[in-house]
Amino acid sequence: MSEMKYSPKDYKSEQLVRWCPGCGDHAFLSSLHKAMAELNVEPHNIAVISGIGCSSRLPYYMNTYGFHTIHGRAAAIATGVKVANPELSVWQISGDGDGLAIGGNQFIHILRRNVDVNIVLLNNQIYGLTKGQYSPTSPRGMVTKSSPYGTVEDPFRPAELAFGARGRFFARCVDVDGPNSVEVLVAAAKHKGASVTEVLQNCVIFNEGSQSMVATKADRAKNAIYLKQSEPMIFGENNEFGLMQQGFGLKVVKLGENGITEKDLLVHDAHCEDNTLHMKLALMSGPDFPIALGVIRDVEAPSYNECIYQQIEEVKAKKTNRTLNELLMMGEVWEVK
């Protein structure tokens, strides 16, 4: 990493940003610029890879290397970029349609392999670019262009899918919540291995209000909990509520009632190998539970790209140098006359 300090503007391109006024992508883009400045990685050492969708226009607005690829294949191309040049900081930008529908298979395998790529999943629960069809994360019963009487499917929950694929890092933020967005993006970049940051995003055209529970600072104070490593799980407008374990589940308690104090609350440990509690936290939803924001899981493990290069060196150490003809003649060969 260079000793030179960068500012957010160093990561901005001169391209005119073409998103709908009020789209959550605008706020997230600003947070990404700020996170990269905090990380202080040279722009020429960053590659931003995207698929197809509204969010996938993002590489145009970055003063870094970028690749606007094809539908659902950003993960495969990001994997190739990282393995070919492991020194690059590689970011994959996908929407819930691009990343979890046509790209669903790619999504689970980049996590299973633990490729050192920072995956950003901008989740607005709708197909925006193709004009309002329901997506893999649209809630059951949602009326859209492609479900005029309401969907009859249960949606994917990104955290559940990520953990099922043995994901080692999962964080969540809200598009307009700049400070928390920057914090989790920096943490994602510092994690060695595949990271997933789910961005709860509003689509002002086709799914306005989908994130209303956490849309404003006041909403988040009432309806969200910011998880902090090694700190008790406290939330509420006046930090009056907390989370405790109840059997194999969680329960919301009010501090001061029935003698409950901070010492009785669960303490967040994102580094715990067992993902049981991480899963329960990530799947909380209103109105009975707060929505979990921040870094939910952060567990280190060998990355795919590191292991590939280690294997190459081990094999090279055991093999003597050979000519191309010798390599071609190794093993079973035959001659056709």
C-alpha positions as CSV (number, residue, x, y, z in Angstrom):
1,M,0.0,0.0,0.0
2,S,1.3,3.4,-0.9
3,E,2.2,5.9,1.8
4,M,0.5,8.6,-0.2
5,K,-2.9,9.7,1.1
6,Y,-5.9,9.7,-1.2
7,S,-9.2,11.5,-1.0
8,P,-12.6,10.3,-2.3
9,K,-12.3,12.5,-5.4
10,D,-9.3,10.5,-6.5
11,Y,-11.6,7.5,-7.0
12,K,-14.2,9.4,-9.0
13,S,-14.3,9.2,-12.8
14,E,-15.4,12.1,-15.0
15,Q,-18.3,10.1,-16.3
16,L,-21.8,11.6,-15.9
17,V,-23.6,9.5,-13.3
18,R,-26.7,8.0,-15.0
19,W,-29.0,6.7,-12.3
20,C,-32.5,7.9,-11.4
21,P,-32.6,11.0,-9.1
22,G,-33.1,9.6,-5.6
23,C,-31.7,6.1,-6.4
24,G,-29.8,4.6,-3.5
25,D,-26.9,3.8,-5.8
26,H,-25.9,7.5,-5.6
27,A,-25.4,7.4,-1.9
28,F,-23.6,4.0,-2.0
29,L,-21.2,5.2,-4.7
30,S,-20.2,8.1,-2.4
31,S,-19.6,5.7,0.5
32,L,-17.5,3.5,-1.7
33,H,-15.3,6.4,-2.8
34,K,-14.8,7.4,0.9
35,A,-14.0,3.8,1.9
36,M,-11.4,3.5,-0.8
37,A,-9.8,6.7,0.3
38,E,-9.7,5.4,3.9
39,L,-8.1,2.2,2.7
40,N,-5.5,4.3,0.8
41,V,-5.1,1.8,-2.1
42,E,-3.8,3.3,-5.3
43,P,-6.6,3.6,-7.9
44,H,-4.5,1.6,-10.4
45,N,-4.4,-1.3,-7.9
46,I,-8.2,-1.6,-7.8
47,A,-10.5,-3.4,-10.2
48,V,-14.3,-3.0,-10.0
49,I,-16.2,-5.8,-11.8
50,S,-19.9,-5.8,-12.4
51,G,-22.6,-7.8,-14.2
52,I,-25.8,-6.4,-15.7
53,G,-28.4,-4.1,-13.9
54,C,-28.7,-0.6,-12.6
55,S,-26.0,-1.1,-10.0
56,S,-23.7,-2.7,-12.6
57,R,-23.1,0.7,-14.1
58,L,-21.0,1.6,-11.1
59,P,-17.5,0.8,-12.7
60,Y,-18.0,3.7,-15.1
61,Y,-18.0,6.1,-12.1
62,M,-14.8,4.8,-10.7
63,N,-11.3,6.1,-11.5
64,T,-10.0,2.6,-11.2
65,Y,-9.8,-0.4,-13.5
66,G,-13.3,-1.6,-14.3
67,F,-15.1,-4.3,-16.3
68,H,-18.8,-4.1,-17.1
69,T,-19.3,-7.8,-17.9
70,I,-22.3,-10.0,-18.7
71,H,-25.4,-11.0,-16.8
72,G,-24.7,-13.0,-13.7
73,R,-21.0,-13.7,-14.5
74,A,-19.3,-11.0,-12.5
75,A,-18.2,-13.5,-9.9
76,A,-16.4,-15.7,-12.4
77,I,-14.6,-12.8,-14.0
78,A,-13.7,-11.3,-10.6
79,T,-12.3,-14.7,-9.7
80,G,-10.2,-14.7,-12.8
81,V,-8.9,-11.2,-12.2
82,K,-7.9,-12.0,-8.6
83,V,-6.2,-15.2,-9.5
84,A,-4.3,-13.6,-12.4
85,N,-3.2,-10.6,-10.4
86,P,-3.6,-11.3,-6.6
87,E,-2.1,-7.9,-5.8
88,L,-5.2,-6.1,-7.1
89,S,-8.0,-5.1,-4.7
90,V,-11.0,-6.6,-6.5
91,W,-14.6,-5.5,-6.0
92,Q,-17.7,-7.2,-7.4
93,I,-20.8,-5.1,-7.8
94,S,-24.0,-7.0,-8.3
95,G,-27.8,-6.4,-7.8
96,D,-30.1,-9.0,-6.2
97,G,-31.2,-10.1,-9.7
98,D,-27.7,-10.2,-11.3
99,G,-26.1,-11.7,-8.2
100,L,-28.8,-14.2,-7.0
101,A,-30.8,-15.2,-10.0
102,I,-28.8,-15.9,-13.1
103,G,-25.6,-15.4,-11.0
104,G,-26.7,-17.5,-8.1
105,N,-24.5,-20.4,-8.9
106,Q,-21.5,-18.1,-9.3
107,F,-22.4,-16.4,-6.0
108,I,-22.3,-19.6,-3.9
109,H,-19.1,-20.9,-5.5
110,I,-17.0,-17.8,-5.1
111,L,-18.0,-18.0,-1.4
112,R,-17.3,-21.7,-1.2
113,R,-13.9,-21.2,-2.7
114,N,-13.2,-18.2,-0.5
115,V,-11.8,-16.1,-3.3
116,D,-10.4,-12.8,-2.0
117,V,-13.0,-10.6,-3.7
118,N,-15.2,-7.9,-2.0
119,I,-18.7,-8.7,-3.1
120,V,-21.3,-5.9,-2.8
121,L,-24.9,-7.0,-3.2
122,L,-27.1,-4.0,-3.8
123,N,-30.5,-5.4,-2.7
124,N,-33.6,-3.4,-3.7
125,Q,-35.8,-6.5,-4.0
126,I,-36.8,-5.7,-7.6
127,Y,-35.4,-5.8,-11.2
128,G,-34.9,-2.1,-11.9
129,L,-33.1,-2.0,-15.2
130,T,-35.7,-4.2,-17.0
131,K,-38.6,-2.2,-15.5
132,G,-40.0,-3.7,-12.4
133,Q,-40.2,-7.5,-12.4
134,Y,-39.9,-9.4,-9.1
135,S,-36.4,-10.6,-8.1
136,P,-35.1,-13.5,-6.0
137,T,-35.3,-11.3,-2.9
138,S,-38.8,-9.9,-3.5
139,P,-41.2,-10.8,-0.6
140,R,-44.0,-13.2,-1.0
141,G,-47.1,-11.5,-2.3
142,M,-45.3,-8.6,-3.8
143,V,-47.2,-7.1,-6.8
144,T,-44.9,-6.3,-9.7
145,K,-44.9,-6.2,-13.5
146,S,-44.3,-9.9,-13.7
147,S,-46.5,-10.8,-10.7
148,P,-49.6,-8.7,-11.1
149,Y,-51.5,-10.7,-8.5
150,G,-48.6,-11.1,-6.1
151,T,-45.6,-13.4,-6.0
152,V,-46.3,-17.0,-4.8
153,E,-42.6,-17.6,-3.9
154,D,-40.5,-17.2,-0.8
155,P,-37.5,-15.1,-1.4
156,F,-33.8,-15.8,-0.9
157,R,-32.3,-14.2,2.2
158,P,-28.8,-13.3,1.2
159,A,-27.2,-14.0,4.6
160,E,-28.8,-17.5,4.7
161,L,-27.5,-18.2,1.2
162,A,-24.0,-16.8,2.0
163,F,-23.7,-18.9,5.2
164,G,-25.0,-22.0,3.5
165,A,-22.2,-21.6,1.0
166,R,-19.7,-21.4,3.9
167,G,-19.2,-17.7,3.6
168,R,-16.7,-16.2,6.1
169,F,-17.7,-12.6,6.0
170,F,-21.1,-11.0,5.9
171,A,-22.0,-7.4,6.6
172,R,-25.0,-5.2,6.1
173,C,-25.6,-1.5,5.6
174,V,-28.3,0.9,4.3
175,D,-27.7,2.8,1.1
176,V,-28.2,6.3,2.7
177,D,-26.3,5.5,5.9
178,G,-22.9,6.8,5.0
179,P,-20.9,6.2,8.1
180,N,-21.9,2.6,8.6
181,S,-21.5,1.9,4.9
182,V,-18.0,3.2,4.9
183,E,-17.2,1.2,8.1
184,V,-18.4,-2.1,6.7
185,L,-16.8,-1.6,3.3
186,V,-13.4,-1.0,4.9
187,A,-13.8,-4.1,7.1
188,A,-14.8,-6.1,4.0
189,A,-11.7,-5.0,2.1
190,K,-9.5,-5.8,5.0
191,H,-10.9,-9.3,5.3
192,K,-8.7,-11.9,3.6
193,G,-11.1,-14.0,1.6
194,A,-14.6,-13.6,0.0
195,S,-16.6,-10.9,1.7
196,V,-20.3,-10.1,1.2
197,T,-21.8,-6.7,2.0
198,E,-25.5,-6.5,1.6
199,V,-26.7,-3.0,0.9
200,L,-30.4,-2.4,1.7
201,Q,-31.3,-0.1,-1.2
202,N,-34.3,1.8,-2.2
203,C,-35.6,1.9,-5.8
204,V,-37.5,5.1,-6.1
205,I,-39.2,4.0,-9.4
206,F,-40.3,0.4,-8.9
207,N,-40.0,-0.4,-5.2
208,E,-40.3,2.9,-3.3
209,G,-40.3,2.5,0.4
210,S,-38.9,-1.1,0.5
211,Q,-36.4,-0.1,3.1
212,S,-38.7,2.2,5.1
213,M,-38.0,0.6,8.4
214,V,-34.3,1.8,8.2
215,A,-34.6,4.7,5.7
216,T,-33.8,7.5,8.0
217,K,-31.6,8.0,11.0
218,A,-34.6,8.1,13.3
219,D,-36.0,4.9,11.7
220,R,-32.7,3.1,12.2
221,A,-32.6,4.2,15.9
222,K,-35.9,2.5,16.4
223,N,-35.7,-0.5,14.1
224,A,-32.1,-1.4,13.7
225,I,-29.2,-2.6,15.8
226,Y,-25.6,-1.8,15.0
227,L,-23.4,-4.8,15.8
228,K,-20.0,-3.9,17.2
229,Q,-17.3,-6.4,17.9
230,S,-17.0,-7.3,21.6
231,E,-19.8,-4.9,22.6
232,P,-23.2,-5.8,24.1
233,M,-26.1,-6.0,21.7
234,I,-28.0,-2.7,22.6
235,F,-30.4,-0.8,20.5
236,G,-33.3,1.7,20.7
237,E,-33.7,5.4,20.5
238,N,-32.2,5.7,23.9
239,N,-30.3,2.4,24.0
240,E,-33.1,1.0,26.1
241,F,-33.3,-2.4,24.5
242,G,-31.0,-5.4,24.1
243,L,-30.8,-8.9,22.9
244,M,-30.6,-12.0,25.1
245,Q,-30.5,-15.7,24.3
246,Q,-33.8,-17.6,24.9
247,G,-33.4,-21.3,24.4
248,F,-32.0,-21.8,20.9
249,G,-33.3,-18.3,19.8
250,L,-33.1,-14.7,20.7
251,K,-35.4,-12.3,22.6
252,V,-35.7,-8.6,22.9
253,V,-35.5,-7.3,26.5
254,K,-35.8,-3.8,28.0
255,L,-32.9,-2.7,30.2
256,G,-34.0,-2.1,33.8
257,E,-37.0,-4.4,33.6
258,N,-36.9,-7.5,35.8
259,G,-33.4,-6.5,36.9
260,I,-31.9,-6.9,33.5
261,T,-28.6,-5.0,32.9
262,E,-26.0,-4.8,30.1
263,K,-24.2,-7.7,31.7
264,D,-27.1,-10.0,30.8
265,L,-27.0,-9.1,27.1
266,L,-25.3,-11.0,24.4
267,V,-21.9,-9.7,23.3
268,H,-21.2,-9.7,19.6
269,D,-18.4,-11.9,18.4
270,A,-18.1,-11.7,14.6
271,H,-15.0,-13.9,14.7
272,C,-16.7,-17.0,16.2
273,E,-16.2,-20.0,13.9
274,D,-19.7,-21.4,14.6
275,N,-22.2,-19.3,12.5
276,T,-25.3,-20.2,14.5
277,L,-25.6,-16.9,16.3
278,H,-24.5,-15.0,13.2
279,M,-27.3,-16.6,11.2
280,K,-29.9,-15.7,13.8
281,L,-28.7,-12.1,13.9
282,A,-28.7,-11.8,10.2
283,L,-32.2,-13.1,9.8
284,M,-33.8,-10.9,12.3
285,S,-36.6,-8.7,10.9
286,G,-39.2,-6.3,12.1
287,P,-41.4,-5.6,13.8
288,D,-40.5,-8.0,16.5
289,F,-36.8,-7.8,16.1
290,P,-34.3,-5.1,15.0
291,I,-32.6,-5.4,11.6
292,A,-28.9,-6.2,12.1
293,L,-26.5,-3.7,10.6
294,G,-22.7,-3.7,10.6
295,V,-20.2,-6.6,10.4
296,I,-22.2,-9.7,11.4
297,R,-19.6,-12.4,10.5
298,D,-15.8,-12.1,10.0
299,V,-13.8,-15.3,10.2
300,E,-10.4,-15.8,8.6
301,A,-9.6,-18.8,6.5
302,P,-7.1,-19.6,3.7
303,S,-8.2,-17.9,0.4
304,Y,-8.5,-19.6,-2.9
305,N,-6.0,-17.4,-4.6
306,E,-3.4,-17.8,-1.9
307,C,-3.8,-21.6,-2.0
308,I,-3.5,-21.7,-5.8
309,Y,-0.1,-19.9,-5.7
310,Q,1.1,-21.9,-2.8
311,Q,0.2,-25.1,-4.7
312,I,2.1,-23.9,-7.8
313,E,5.2,-23.2,-5.8
314,E,5.0,-26.6,-4.1
315,V,4.7,-28.4,-7.4
316,K,7.5,-26.4,-9.0
317,A,9.8,-27.4,-6.1
318,K,9.2,-31.1,-6.7
319,K,9.5,-31.0,-10.5
320,T,12.6,-30.7,-12.6
321,N,12.6,-28.3,-15.5
322,R,11.4,-29.8,-18.7
323,T,11.1,-28.8,-22.3
324,L,7.8,-28.4,-24.0
325,N,8.4,-31.6,-26.0
326,E,9.2,-33.6,-22.9
327,L,6.0,-32.4,-21.3
328,L,4.0,-33.4,-24.4
329,M,5.5,-36.8,-24.3
330,M,4.8,-37.5,-20.7
331,G,2.2,-40.1,-19.7
332,E,0.4,-42.2,-22.3
333,V,1.2,-41.2,-25.9
334,W,0.6,-42.9,-29.2
335,E,1.5,-42.3,-32.8
336,V,-1.1,-42.3,-35.6
337,K,0.3,-43.6,-39.0
